[in-house]
Amino acid sequence: MSFAFSFRYKQTILVCLLLMSVWSAQAQQTNQLRDSLLQAINEMEYHPDSADLRLKKAGIHLMLEEWQKAKDEYDVILRFYPENVAALYFRAYANERLRRFGFARLDYENVLRLVPGNFEARLGLALLNQKDKHYSEAYDQLNQLVEQHPDSAVAYAARAGVEVEREMLDLAEYDYSKAISLSPDNVDYLLSHADVCIRLEDLDKARSDLDRLVELGISRAALSDYYKRLRKK
């Protein structure tokens, strides 16, 4: 067996082992969630009217990405407790994942009716408007959030996301920079900022972001496409 063939063989084996490790961890987590779901179902046999148990069961469905089952469970809760804020908020999220945007918007608005100014619901509504391509409305809502929560990295990053979609790259670079200053180790913010900086040909900032990601444990191989874009500029 030649050295080159041996190396490629060992490399393939290593990749397979790494993938198997990831799949095993995901399967283990899924199995744990399934066990928790079964436990919640068993407990509900003795307490069928418990909103807390139904919220727990619906939450597990969300974590398993079983959006319809989660929505159905929230429907039951809200039939008996129409002002349950948690059920309204998470049903909005489930409806959004099911692309039932009108129903999701109504749920977020009902949360805000019950808890005026709630940050999570306002952010959810703004992101929903972005997904539904209501960019002006989303941008206005995110401007208000940033103004009222100037220490929120999430608000700056969310606004930057809309700015990227609208090709407002200079503004997006500023907002991602603010988000990173408030949350320096956030991988998503660093990667998004690097992408914007490459597009703006601000290569020093982009390289700094990518090198920081490597320091945080992201392999250079995983970032190879970004480093290649740097070299092409």
C-alpha positions in Angstrom: 0.0 0.0 0.0 1.6 3.3 -1.1 2.0 6.1 1.5 -0.4 8.4 -0.4 -3.1 5.7 -0.5 -2.5 4.8 3.1 -2.8 8.5 4.2 -6.1 8.9 2.2 -7.4 5.7 3.7 -6.5 6.8 7.3 -8.0 10.2 6.5 -11.3 8.7 5.3 -11.4 6.5 8.4 -10.9 9.5 10.6 -13.7 11.5 8.9 -16.0 8.5 9.2 -15.2 8.1 12.9 -15.8 11.8 13.5 -19.2 11.6 11.7 -20.1 8.6 13.6 -19.3 10.5 16.9 -21.5 13.4 15.8 -24.3 11.1 14.8 -24.0 9.1 18.0 -24.2 12.3 20.1 -27.3 13.5 18.2 -28.9 10.1 18.5 -28.2 10.0 22.2 -29.8 13.5 22.6 -32.8 12.4 20.6 -33.2 9.3 22.6 -33.1 11.3 25.8 -35.7 13.7 24.5 -37.9 10.7 23.5 -37.6 9.3 27.0 -38.6 12.7 28.5 -41.5 12.8 26.1 -42.7 9.4 27.1 -42.4 10.4 30.8 -44.5 13.5 30.2 -47.1 11.5 28.3 -47.3 9.0 31.2 -47.6 11.8 33.8 -50.4 13.4 31.8 -52.5 10.3 32.1 -52.9 11.2 35.8 -53.0 15.0 35.3 -54.7 15.5 31.9 -55.6 19.1 32.8 -52.1 20.2 33.8 -51.0 23.1 31.6 -47.4 22.7 32.9 -47.2 19.1 31.7 -48.6 20.0 28.3 -46.1 22.9 28.0 -43.3 20.4 28.8 -44.6 18.0 26.2 -45.0 20.7 23.6 -41.5 22.0 24.4 -40.0 18.6 23.8 -41.8 18.4 20.4 -40.2 21.8 19.6 -36.7 20.5 20.4 -37.4 17.4 18.3 -38.5 19.8 15.5 -41.9 18.2 15.4 -43.6 21.5 14.7 -47.1 20.3 14.0 -47.3 18.2 17.1 -46.0 21.1 19.2 -48.6 23.4 17.7 -51.4 20.9 18.3 -50.3 20.7 22.0 -50.3 24.5 22.3 -53.8 24.6 20.7 -55.1 22.4 23.5 -53.5 24.6 26.2 -54.9 27.8 24.7 -58.3 26.3 24.3 -58.5 26.1 28.1 -56.1 28.9 29.0 -56.4 31.5 26.1 -54.1 34.0 27.9 -51.2 31.6 28.6 -48.3 33.7 27.4 -45.8 30.9 27.1 -48.2 28.8 24.9 -48.9 31.8 22.7 -45.2 32.7 22.2 -44.1 29.2 21.4 -47.1 28.5 19.2 -46.1 31.6 17.3 -42.6 30.0 16.8 -44.1 26.6 15.7 -46.5 28.4 13.3 -43.6 30.3 11.9 -41.7 27.1 11.3 -44.8 25.7 9.6 -44.8 28.8 7.4 -48.2 29.8 8.8 -47.1 33.4 9.0 -50.5 35.0 9.5 -51.2 32.8 12.6 -47.7 33.4 13.9 -48.1 37.1 13.6 -51.5 36.9 15.5 -49.9 34.9 18.3 -47.0 37.4 18.7 -49.5 40.3 18.7 -51.5 38.6 21.4 -48.4 38.2 23.5 -47.7 41.9 23.2 -51.3 42.7 24.1 -50.9 40.7 27.3 -47.3 41.8 28.0 -46.7 45.1 26.3 -43.1 45.8 25.2 -42.0 42.1 25.7 -38.6 42.0 24.0 -38.8 38.4 22.8 -42.2 38.8 21.2 -41.2 42.1 19.6 -38.0 40.5 18.2 -40.0 37.4 17.0 -42.5 39.6 15.2 -39.7 41.6 13.6 -37.9 38.5 12.4 -41.2 37.1 11.2 -41.7 40.2 9.1 -38.2 39.8 7.7 -38.9 36.2 6.7 -42.2 37.2 5.2 -40.3 39.9 3.2 -42.0 42.8 5.0 -38.6 44.5 5.2 -39.6 48.0 5.9 -41.8 47.0 8.8 -39.2 44.6 10.2 -36.5 47.3 9.9 -38.6 49.9 11.7 -39.3 47.4 14.5 -35.7 46.5 14.9 -34.7 50.2 14.9 -37.0 50.6 17.9 -35.6 47.6 19.6 -32.0 48.8 19.2 -33.0 52.3 20.5 -34.7 50.9 23.5 -32.2 48.1 24.2 -28.8 49.5 23.2 -27.0 46.8 25.2 -28.7 43.9 23.3 -26.3 42.1 21.0 -29.2 40.2 19.6 -31.0 43.4 18.5 -28.0 44.7 16.6 -27.4 41.3 14.9 -31.0 41.0 13.9 -31.0 44.5 12.4 -27.8 43.6 10.6 -29.5 40.6 9.1 -32.1 42.8 7.5 -29.5 45.2 6.3 -27.6 42.4 4.6 -30.7 41.3 2.7 -31.3 44.9 1.6 -27.6 45.3 0.5 -27.0 47.9 3.2 -23.6 46.5 3.9 -21.9 49.5 5.6 -24.8 49.6 8.1 -24.7 45.8 8.5 -20.9 46.0 9.2 -21.5 48.6 12.0 -24.3 46.6 13.6 -22.4 43.3 13.5 -19.4 45.1 15.1 -21.7 46.4 17.9 -23.1 42.9 18.4 -19.5 41.5 18.6 -18.5 44.2 21.1 -21.4 43.1 23.3 -20.9 39.3 22.7 -17.3 38.9 21.7 -17.3 35.1 21.4 -20.5 34.6 19.4 -19.5 32.5 16.4 -22.5 33.5 14.3 -21.8 37.2 14.7 -18.1 36.8 13.9 -18.8 34.7 10.8 -21.5 37.1 9.5 -19.3 40.1 10.1 -16.4 38.4 8.3 -18.7 37.7 5.3 -19.9 41.4 5.2 -16.3 42.6 5.5 -15.1 40.4 2.6 -17.9 41.8 0.5 -16.9 45.3 1.5 -13.2 44.4 0.8 -12.2 45.2 4.3 -9.9 42.2 4.4 -8.0 43.0 7.6 -11.2 43.0 9.6 -12.4 39.8 7.9 -9.1 38.0 8.6 -9.3 39.1 12.2 -12.7 37.6 12.6 -11.7 34.3 11.0 -8.6 34.1 13.1 -10.7 34.7 16.2 -13.0 31.9 15.1 -10.0 29.6 14.9 -9.0 30.7 18.4 -12.5 29.7 19.6 -12.0 26.2 18.3 -13.5 26.4 14.7 -11.1 24.5 12.4 -9.5 26.3 9.5 -10.8 23.6 7.2 -14.4 24.5 8.1 -13.5 28.2 7.3 -11.5 27.4 4.1 -14.1 28.9 1.8 -13.9 32.2 3.7 -10.1 32.2 3.6 -10.1 31.5 -0.1 -12.4 34.5 -0.7 -9.8 36.6 1.2 -7.0 35.4 -1.1 -9.1 36.2 -4.2 -9.5 39.8 -3.3 
